Amino acid sequence: MSHKRYMSLLSKEYPDAKSAAVEIVNLSAILSLPKGTEYFFSDLHGEHEAFIYMLKSASGVLKEKIDWLFTDLSEEERAELARLVFYPENILSEKKSTPAYDAWLRRVIYLLISLCKDTAYKYTRSRVRKKLPKEYAYIIDELLHSDDEANKEHYYEQILRSLVETGIAEDFIKALTRTISDLAIDKLHIVGDVFDRGAHPDYIMDYLIRYNNVDFQWGNHDILWMGASMGNWASIANVLRINFAYNNFDMLEIGYGINLRPISAFATQAYGDDECACFTPKVFDKNKFDPIDMKLAAKMHKAISIIQFKAEAQMIMQHPEYHAQARVLLDKIDFEKGTVKIGDTEYPMRDTNFPTVDPKNPFEFTEDEYDLMERVAASFTSSKRLESHIKFLLTHGSLYTISNNNLLYHGCIPMTENGEFEKVDIGSGKTLSGKEYFDYLDKEVRRIYYKGAKDKYDGHLLWYLWSGGKSPLFGKDTITTFQRFFVADKATHKEHTDHYYKHVASKETCLKILKEFGLNYGGHIINGHVPVKQKLGESPIKGGGLLYVIDGGMAKSYQNTTGIAGYTLIYNSRYYALAQHTAGELLDNSAPSMQIVEYTDKRVTVADTDQGEHLRQQIEELKDLINYYKSLEYQA
């Protein structure tokens, strides 16, 4: 009966055997097309300008297409066409005052249509239509297929003249350039960490929400923002501390509507004569709408850091299963001597001014701290824009993803020194490891978020995933934020990475991980989180070519360490390639260096992909529907 009911439902879309047969023909044809091109990015860290440029340029692929297609154009003309695709508003503004502007508009539309045709060749005509902007879908579709209608040259020329004469050519060009960029990337994977450090993760999220086909593998910074959006005080304090440290006041106050005045007033009063020199922000991007004096910013940074240490200490005391007691240090301070005991060693402190810490009750909030956190938490939980961004991360994301025989996750799989999957118990009631541990955490993140918070401690698991010793998103034994602020001895700053990072250098370990997640021969692991120090000779390719680490330092704060400005991993029907970016690309629109790292055994078609499996299932269902119709005829 259930099969019969399903056939009845399917018949509403395909009312007779003929319509079902036609759809089988369509789906079978799609299976023979080359697979669409997948792009993999990680660790965007709020660098909106760099990331959006990479998307618009398809990480240099569109510039290569332009150079290949338009050999009759000069190098300068090809560069200008590329800039038009990436920054149409700027080029149109520059050209508007030049002579013969209308003729230039008609010419570049021809060129853009040619580029669009070449970018769209992997798709069916109906698939391309779905990617076209609604207001110009008919016009673009007609122009894309002009070669099919040799007798309509005047017709197409009239379309171009009408676009110019009616004054909509500029808007049409902008829509066409967006279409070209969209067609160049069939599927987009963000392997963690949209948030923190860079100026505008909010702009990135707005852009991706409008994007056609994207998934996320959550990073520890993304999970931290999830916890903050729920009202978890420890997560909120961490989010504020990180973004005060990088001078991201515009994003917090203007972007997400977080009321920072309670912190500003409190910090001014509590640290009025304190220079807070250890807390001076790093300035990579200036604030346009909410500039804050650096001395005040340093005070705010110190104030929220002390609140963070208190909130975390309270939570750690409530959750001994997190094994994070080594991070509780406010009670280890000797306020008279100006020292702190870490392990068995006593260290002098760089800063000994703690006006809000009661030595007898060091983890207790002052009344003013409690009041400001209640008000700031209300800003986080009531921010509609933040809520929409976090929900998009949840609906389009997961702790890991398996896509076309590739395993994607942000950080690591906790491992023992001997290379076994670490067995972890962080409150589940049993020890978990490998895929089972990931599945448990993925389920818990969703359950916790959708259950909603009742008090400042709710969402504690999200805080643990941000920086816990056995968090697969963090991958270190501890985090040494307190030590970096207050202790000069850099030996105390050391954070030991999980054994995973040593073991994945071997092909055997990578094969073991792939098998754990059910992947077969030919699969790859793709992750980020740990920046690849390319300038020191580190390679993003590990495990005998089975693992790609694609954190190349898109965040400006990492570029001195990595020597580059990020990676893009590109997987098309013929090969995997790594694009290595430089900071100069944004300035001169140059293409990144491209390295093909693996050729496929044969050209990969849609039939070889996850989409192909889904289409084959549809075809079988449609065949069942045709047989169902035949059975009805027989019964009649």
Sequence and secondary structure as in RCSB ss.txt:
>XXXX:A:sequence
MSHKRYMSLLSKEYPDAKSAAVEIVNLSAILSLPKGTEYFFSDLHGEHEAFIYMLKSASGVLKEKIDWLFTDLSE
EERAELARLVFYPENILSEKKSTPAYDAWLRRVIYLLISLCKDTAYKYTRSRVRKKLPKEYAYIIDELLHSDDEA
NKEHYYEQILRSLVETGIAEDFIKALTRTISDLAIDKLHIVGDVFDRGAHPDYIMDYLIRYNNVDFQWGNHDILW
MGASMGNWASIANVLRINFAYNNFDMLEIGYGINLRPISAFATQAYGDDECACFTPKVFDKNKFDPIDMKLAAKM
HKAISIIQFKAEAQMIMQHPEYHAQARVLLDKIDFEKGTVKIGDTEYPMRDTNFPTVDPKNPFEFTEDEYDLMER
VAASFTSSKRLESHIKFLLTHGSLYTISNNNLLYHGCIPMTENGEFEKVDIGSGKTLSGKEYFDYLDKEVRRIYY
KGAKDKYDGHLLWYLWSGGKSPLFGKDTITTFQRFFVADKATHKEHTDHYYKHVASKETCLKILKEFGLNYGGHI
INGHVPVKQKLGESPIKGGGLLYVIDGGMAKSYQNTTGIAGYTLIYNSRYYALAQHTAGELLDNSAPSMQIVEYT
DKRVTVADTDQGEHLRQQIEELKDLINYYKSLEYQA
>XXXX:A:secstr
 HHHHHHHHHHHHS SHHHHHHHHHHHHHHHTSB   EEEE   TT HHHHHHHHHHGGGHHHHHHHHH TTS H
HHHHHHHHHHH HHHHHHHHTTSTTHHHHHHHHHHHHHHHHHHHTTTS HHHHHHHS GGGHHHHHHHHTGGG G
GGHHHHHHHHHHHHHTT HHHHHHHHHHHHHHHH SEEEE S  SSSSS HHHHHHHHHTSSSEEEE  HHHHHH
HHHHHT HHHHHHHHHHHHHTT HIIIIIIS    HHHHHHHHHHTTT   GGG    SS  SS    HHHHHHH
HHHHHHHHHHHHHHHHHH GGG  GGG  GGGEETTTTEEEETTEEEEBS    TT BTTBTT   HHHHHHHHH
HHHHHHH HHHHHHHHHHHHSEESEEEETTEEEESS   B TTS B  B SSSSS B HHHHHHHHHHHHHHHHH
H  SSTTTTHHHHHHHH TT TTT BS   HHHHHHB  GGGG   B THHHHTTSHHHHHHHHHHTT  TT EE
EE SS   GGGT  SEEGGGTEEE     SGGGHHHHSSS EEEEE SSEEEEEE  TTHHHH    EEEEEEE 
SS  BGGGSHHHHHHHHHHHHHHHHHHHHHHHHHH 
